[in-house]
Amino acid sequence: MKRRILFLLLPAMLLTGCNKDELGSDPDTPGGTGDAIRFEIGFAPQDAAAGIPQNKTVTAPDFKTTWEVGDAIGIYIVKGSGGLQASGNYVDNVKLTRQGDGTWEIDGGSQIYYPSDVNSLNFYAYYPYDEYMTNPTAYTFSVQADQSGNGYSKSDLMTAKTENVSESRNAVQLQFKHALSLVQVEVKREVNVPHFDGDFTVTLTEAKPATQLGWSSDLTGAGTPTNIVMHKVAGMTNTYRALVPAQTLGVDSKVSFVQTISGQEIDMTYPGIASAALPAKGTRKYSVTLGWGIDPNHAYAVGDAYPHTGPAVGIVYWLDPASGGKHGKAVWLKEKSNVKWADSYSTINITDIANGRANMRTIQGLSANFSGYPVFAWVHSLNDANEDYGNANATGVWYLPARDELSALYSAYDTYGKSNFNGRLTAAGGDGLGSYWYWSSSEDDAYLAWYVNFDFGFTHFGLKLNDINMARCVLAF
């Protein structure tokens, strides 16, 4: 097993969301005391111009979430205008926990009551709750070093402050604001980088993890720079986030990407994250392409390895005559043997004889994972799992060629010289083409699909279910 490693770079995105919950309802108030204090707990409206997020545990693709059952906040309450003290406040670090019905309860089900000796109160609240907080005026908060799981939620420091509240039966408004900076990295790949699987770790390196809790000013980073394992965002393709205090990263900071794979070790460095300023209560969004830097203006010739840099994945067999060698098609280095076209007979109307990507899309509409279509399932396994073939002109996507595309491959194979073309395939680490029938993605009718004979180049029909043939996939570039 080898480790694929990449060190990366990475413009800012706004975060949105709004939600509120109430603490309990009006309780009976004992004689001689004030009313019970009720809370309405939510998120502060977003300042779109400043890009200030107001969401908790920003894991959703649209950055909008709600409080979750079991979330706990801490509350301090100060009488009058004395200001928040290290201890001895009217209320010190009371824990409120969100219940399944959306309400918030103090541990033990007790209540907080307005005092009878002052006219106003000031409220200070924070998330996530820390039972060991002993001094809210000098409290150091550190994000989790591993945010890949629930460490992300535990790192999402938020605060709320409401001042000069007089006794009332109206709920006290506690509108939380996200206090830290969010770094988001969307990871893409070039065609000659194996598609990503679940064994993928993204790390923000050399970031200051700590900050001192403040109730008015922005929080800035402190502490010894450390590495932060980022959180993978559910519902988004290879997108990762980390929460850290606002800071300007050091010259040695980077984003590292590691995947344990079989095969070649990749070690790359991309500039850009070093010395980046991470804004308080805002985000920095990066899109990174993992690869060797394929030049879109590189001119190819038939028989060239594709791509021109890094490990080859195919051999060029067709070029768009209007592109000057910049655009064309390549055949994959390997092939699939003894494979059926389908597991049953039926008409599925994939009759396009010129564009195999369109045929892949049609079949995927019938079977999302290509179940029942073995040769197509094999091709799909070579692409990212989320590939939907929705763009019939996409580049860098493997597909089973349509009938005429497969005939064009045979023509190049024959014209270039079969042994010479096979020599190019094997030199790149692939398998030579043989004197076999190769499946196309084009259907003829319910029982038959087109294939091409690579001994003489003629086309014919094959039985989808009963014929066992070879297959080769191609991509456009």
C-alpha positions in Angstrom: 0.0 0.0 0.0 1.2 3.5 -0.8 0.1 6.9 0.5 -1.0 9.6 -1.9 -0.1 12.9 -0.4 -1.0 16.4 -1.7 -0.3 19.8 -0.2 -2.6 22.6 -1.3 -3.7 26.2 -1.6 -7.0 27.7 -1.8 -12.1 33.5 -2.3 -14.9 33.7 0.5 -18.5 32.2 0.7 -21.4 33.5 2.7 -23.1 31.3 5.2 -26.9 31.4 5.7 -29.5 30.0 8.1 -32.0 31.0 10.8 -33.6 29.1 13.5 -35.0 29.7 17.0 -36.3 27.7 19.9 -37.9 28.6 23.2 -37.1 27.5 26.7 -40.2 26.2 28.4 -43.5 28.0 29.0 -44.7 30.3 31.8 -44.4 28.4 35.0 -46.2 29.1 38.3 -44.3 31.9 40.0 -43.8 31.4 43.8 -44.9 34.4 45.9 -42.3 37.0 46.8 -40.1 36.3 43.7 -39.9 37.6 40.2 -41.3 35.8 37.1 -39.5 32.8 35.7 -37.1 33.8 32.9 -37.9 32.4 29.5 -35.6 32.3 26.5 -35.9 32.3 22.8 -32.7 30.8 21.4 -31.8 31.2 17.7 -29.2 32.6 15.4 -28.5 36.2 14.6 -29.5 37.5 11.2 -26.7 37.3 8.6 -24.7 40.4 7.7 -24.5 39.6 4.0 -22.0 42.5 3.3 -19.6 41.2 5.9 -20.2 37.5 5.2 -21.0 36.7 8.8 -22.4 33.2 9.3 -25.1 32.6 11.8 -25.4 28.9 11.8 -24.5 26.0 14.1 -22.4 23.1 13.0 -22.3 24.2 9.4 -22.3 20.8 7.8 -25.2 21.1 5.3 -24.3 21.9 1.7 -26.4 25.1 1.8 -24.8 26.1 5.2 -28.2 26.1 6.9 -28.8 23.9 9.9 -30.8 23.9 13.1 -30.1 23.1 16.7 -29.8 19.4 17.4 -31.2 17.4 20.3 -28.7 17.3 23.1 -27.0 20.6 22.2 -26.0 22.4 25.3 -25.3 26.1 26.0 -24.0 27.9 29.0 -25.6 31.0 30.5 -24.3 33.8 32.7 -26.6 36.5 34.1 -25.4 39.8 35.5 -27.5 42.2 37.6 -27.6 45.8 36.6 -24.5 47.5 35.1 -21.7 45.9 37.0 -20.5 43.9 34.1 -19.6 40.2 33.8 -17.4 39.0 36.6 -15.1 36.0 37.0 -17.6 34.5 39.5 -20.4 35.6 41.8 -22.7 36.7 39.0 -26.4 36.3 39.5 -26.2 33.1 37.4 -22.9 31.3 36.7 -22.6 28.8 33.9 -26.1 27.3 34.0 -26.5 24.5 31.4 -29.4 24.5 29.1 -29.9 21.4 26.9 -32.1 21.2 23.8 -34.9 18.6 24.1 -36.5 16.4 21.5 -39.6 18.7 21.3 -37.5 21.8 20.6 -37.5 23.2 24.1 -34.5 23.9 26.3 -34.3 22.7 29.8 -32.0 23.4 32.8 -30.5 20.2 34.2 -32.9 18.8 36.8 -35.8 20.7 35.3 -35.4 23.8 37.5 -36.1 27.4 36.5 -34.3 30.8 36.7 -36.3 33.7 38.1 -36.0 37.4 37.9 -34.5 38.9 41.1 -36.6 41.5 43.0 -33.7 43.8 43.8 -32.7 45.1 40.4 -34.5 46.6 37.3 -32.4 45.0 34.6 -30.3 42.0 33.7 -27.5 41.3 31.2 -27.3 37.8 29.6 -24.2 36.1 28.3 -24.4 32.7 26.6 -22.0 30.5 24.7 -21.9 27.2 22.8 -20.7 24.5 23.3 -21.2 24.2 27.0 -18.1 23.5 29.2 -18.8 22.4 32.7 -15.3 23.3 33.7 -15.5 27.0 32.7 -14.7 28.8 36.0 -14.0 32.3 34.7 -15.9 33.6 31.6 -13.7 36.7 31.5 -10.5 34.7 31.0 -11.6 31.5 29.3 -9.4 29.9 26.6 -11.3 27.9 24.0 -9.4 25.4 21.7 -10.9 23.8 18.6 -10.6 20.1 18.2 -7.5 18.7 16.5 -9.6 16.1 14.8 -12.8 17.6 13.3 -13.5 14.7 11.0 -16.3 13.5 13.3 -18.2 15.2 16.1 -15.0 17.2 16.9 -16.3 19.6 14.3 -19.5 20.4 16.2 -17.5 20.7 19.4 -15.3 23.3 17.7 -18.2 25.5 16.6 -17.8 28.3 19.2 -20.8 30.7 19.3 -21.8 33.4 21.6 -24.9 35.5 22.4 -25.3 38.6 24.5 -28.5 40.5 25.4 -28.3 43.5 27.7 -30.6 45.8 29.8 -33.5 43.3 30.0 -36.3 44.3 32.4 -38.5 41.8 34.1 -41.2 40.6 31.6 -43.1 37.6 30.6 -41.7 38.0 27.2 -38.9 35.6 26.3 -35.3 36.9 26.5 -33.8 36.8 23.0 -30.5 35.0 22.7 -29.3 35.2 19.1 -26.1 33.3 18.7 -23.3 34.4 16.4 -20.6 32.1 15.0 -17.3 33.3 16.6 -14.7 31.5 14.5 -13.4 31.3 11.0 -14.4 28.5 8.6 -12.1 27.1 6.0 -13.7 25.1 3.2 -11.8 23.0 0.6 -13.5 21.4 -2.4 -11.1 18.7 -3.8 -11.2 17.9 -7.4 -8.9 15.6 -9.4 -7.3 15.3 -12.8 -8.1 12.3 -14.9 -4.8 10.5 -14.0 -5.4 10.6 -10.3 -7.5 7.6 -9.1 -11.0 8.6 -8.0 -11.3 9.2 -4.3 -12.8 6.8 -1.9 -13.7 6.9 1.8 -10.1 6.6 2.9 -9.3 10.3 2.4 -8.0 12.7 4.9 -7.7 16.5 4.5 -5.7 18.4 7.1 -5.2 22.2 7.6 -1.6 22.4 8.9 0.0 24.9 11.2 -3.1 26.8 12.4 -3.4 28.3 15.8 -6.2 26.4 17.6 -6.9 28.5 20.7 -8.6 31.8 21.5 -9.8 33.7 24.6 -13.5 34.0 24.8 -14.7 37.5 24.3 -18.2 39.0 24.3 -17.7 42.1 22.2 -14.6 41.9 20.1 -13.6 39.4 17.4 -11.7 36.4 18.6 -8.2 35.8 17.3 -6.0 32.8 17.2 -3.5 31.9 19.9 -1.5 28.9 21.0 1.1 26.7 19.3 0.2 26.1 15.7 -1.1 22.6 15.1 -2.6 20.4 12.4 -6.4 20.3 12.2 -8.0 17.2 10.5 -11.0 18.7 8.5 -14.6 17.5 8.5 -16.1 15.9 5.3 -19.4 17.6 4.4 -22.3 15.3 3.9 -24.1 15.8 0.6 -21.2 17.5 -1.1 -18.6 15.8 -3.3 -15.2 15.7 -1.6 -15.7 19.0 0.3 -14.1 19.5 3.7 -14.4 22.2 6.4 -12.5 23.2 9.5 -13.2 25.8 12.2 -10.3 27.8 13.6 -10.0 31.2 15.3 -9.4 34.2 13.0 -5.7 34.5 12.2 -3.2 35.0 9.4 -1.7 31.6 8.7 2.1 31.2 8.9 4.4 30.8 5.9 4.5 27.0 6.5 0.7 26.5 6.6 -0.9 24.4 3.9 -3.7 22.0 3.3 -2.6 18.4 3.0 -4.5 15.6 1.3 -3.7 12.0 2.0 -5.3 8.8 0.7 -4.0 5.3 1.2 -4.0 3.5 -2.1 -2.3 0.8 -4.0 0.1 2.2 -6.6 2.2 5.3 -7.2 2.8 7.7 -4.4 1.8 11.3 -5.2 3.5 14.2 -3.4 2.6 17.7 -4.6 2.7 21.2 -3.2 0.3 24.1 -4.1 1.0 27.6 -2.8 -1.7 30.0 -1.6 -2.9 29.0 1.9 0.3 30.1 3.5 0.0 33.6 5.0 -3.8 33.6 4.1 -5.9 35.8 6.4 -8.8 33.9 7.9 -11.6 36.3 8.8 -13.4 36.4 12.1 -17.0 35.1 11.8 -16.4 34.5 8.1 -15.2 31.9 5.6 -12.4 31.2 3.2 -13.4 28.9 0.4 -11.0 27.0 -1.8 -11.3 24.8 -4.8 -8.3 22.6 -5.4 -7.5 20.2 -8.3 -5.3 17.3 -7.4 -3.0 16.3 -10.2 0.2 17.1 -12.2 -1.1 20.2 -13.9 -2.5 19.1 -17.3 -2.0 21.8 -19.9 -5.3 22.3 -21.8 -3.3 23.8 -24.7 -1.0 20.8 -25.2 -1.1 19.5 -28.8 -1.4 15.7 -29.1 -0.9 13.3 -32.0 -2.6 9.9 -32.5 -0.6 7.3 -30.6 0.4 9.8 -27.9 0.0 8.8 -24.2 -2.8 10.8 -22.5 -2.3 12.9 -20.5 1.0 14.4 -21.4 2.1 14.7 -17.7 1.9 12.3 -14.9 0.9 8.6 -15.3 -0.8 7.8 -18.6 -4.4 6.6 -18.5 -4.9 6.1 -22.2 -3.7 6.4 -25.8 -5.0 9.1 -28.2 -6.8 7.6 -31.1 -8.9 10.5 -32.5 -8.3 14.3 -32.8 -10.8 17.0 -33.5 -9.5 18.4 -36.8 -10.4 21.9 -35.8 -8.6 21.8 -32.5 -5.0 21.7 -33.6 -4.4 18.5 -31.5 -5.8 20.0 -28.3 -9.0 18.0 -28.2 -9.9 14.5 -29.1 -10.5 11.0 -27.6 -8.3 8.5 -25.8 -8.8 4.7 -25.3 -8.2 3.3 -21.8 -5.1 1.3 -21.3 -6.9 -1.8 -19.9 -9.9 -3.8 -21.1 -12.7 -5.9 -19.7 -13.0 -9.5 -20.9 -15.9 -11.9 -20.9 -18.6 -9.4 -20.1 -22.3 -9.3 -21.0 -24.1 -6.2 -22.2 -27.2 -6.8 -20.1 -28.7 -9.3 -17.7 -32.1 -9.4 -19.5 -33.7 -8.6 -22.8 -35.6 -5.3 -23.1 -35.8 -2.2 -25.3 -34.2 0.7 -23.5 -33.9 3.2 -26.4 -30.1 3.9 -26.3 -29.7 4.1 -30.0 -27.2 6.9 -30.3 -24.4 5.6 -32.5 -22.2 8.6 -32.2 -22.1 9.5 -28.5 -21.5 6.9 -25.9 -21.8 9.4 -23.0 -25.5 10.0 -23.9 -26.1 6.2 -23.9 -24.5 6.0 -20.4 -26.8 8.7 -19.2 -29.9 6.9 -20.6 -29.0 3.6 -18.8 -28.2 5.4 -15.6 -31.7 6.9 -15.7 -33.0 3.3 -15.7 -30.6 1.9 -13.1 -28.7 4.4 -10.9 -25.9 2.0 -10.2 -26.1 0.3 -13.6 -27.3 -2.9 -12.0 -28.4 -5.3 -14.7 -26.0 -3.9 -17.2 -22.6 -5.5 -16.5 -20.4 -3.8 -19.1 -21.8 -0.3 -18.2 -21.3 -1.0 -14.5 -17.6 -1.8 -15.2 -17.1 1.5 -17.0 -18.9 3.4 -14.2 -16.6 1.9 -11.6 -13.7 3.8 -13.3 -15.3 7.2 -12.6 -16.2 9.1 -9.5 -19.1 7.4 -7.8 -21.3 10.6 -8.2 -20.7 10.9 -12.0 -24.2 11.3 -13.6 -23.1 11.6 -17.3 -25.5 14.6 -17.5 -23.1 16.5 -19.8 -22.9 14.7 -23.1 -19.9 16.8 -24.0 -18.0 16.3 -20.7 -14.2 15.7 -20.8 -12.3 13.4 -18.6 -15.2 11.0 -18.1 -14.9 7.3 -19.1 -17.7 5.8 -21.1 -18.5 2.9 -23.3 -18.1 4.1 -26.9 -21.1 4.3 -29.2 -20.9 2.2 -32.4 -19.3 4.8 -34.6 -16.8 5.9 -31.9 -15.8 2.2 -31.6 -15.4 2.0 -35.4 -13.2 5.1 -35.2 -11.0 3.4 -32.7 -10.6 0.4 -34.9 -9.7 2.7 -37.9 -7.0 4.4 -35.9 -5.7 1.0 -34.6 -5.5 -0.3 -38.2 -4.1 2.9 -39.8 -1.4 3.4 -37.1 -0.4 -0.2 -37.4 -1.9 -2.7 -35.0 1.4 -3.8 -33.6 2.6 -0.2 -33.3 -0.6 0.9 -31.6 -0.4 -2.0 -29.2 3.2 -1.2 -28.5 2.0 2.3 -27.4 -0.6 0.7 -25.1 1.9 -1.7 -23.5 4.6 0.9 -23.2 2.2 2.9 -21.1 1.5 -0.1 -18.9 -1.7 -1.3 -20.6 -3.0 -4.2 -22.6 -2.9 -4.5 -26.4 -6.1 -4.7 -28.4 -6.9 -8.1 -29.7 -8.8 -9.8 -32.6 -12.0 -9.8 -30.6 -15.5 -8.5 -30.7 -15.8 -5.3 -28.6 -19.1 -4.1 -27.2 -20.4 -0.7 -28.1 -23.0 1.2 -26.0 -25.5 1.4 -28.9 -28.6 -0.8 -28.9 -30.2 -2.3 -32.0 -33.4 -3.7 -30.5 -34.6 -5.5 -27.3 -32.3 -8.4 -27.9 -29.3 -7.0 -29.8 -26.6 -4.4 -29.3 -23.9 -3.4 -31.7 -20.3 -4.5 -31.5 -17.2 -4.1 -33.6 -14.8 -6.9 -34.7 -11.1 -5.8 -34.2 -9.8 -8.4 -36.5 -11.3 -6.9 -39.7 -13.3 -3.8 -38.4 -16.8 -4.8 -39.4 -19.8 -4.1 -37.2 -22.5 -6.6 -36.2 -25.2 -7.3 -33.6 -24.6 -9.3 -30.5 -27.1 -10.8 -28.1 -27.2 -8.6 -25.0 -27.7 -11.5 -22.6 -26.0 -14.5 -24.2 -22.9 -13.1 -25.9 -19.8 -12.7 -23.8 -17.4 -10.2 -25.4 -14.6 -7.7 -24.7 -15.0 -4.1 -23.8 -12.8 -1.0 -23.9 -13.8 2.4 -22.6 -12.8 5.8 -23.9 -12.9 9.5 -22.8 -12.9 12.9 -24.5 -10.3 15.6 -23.7 
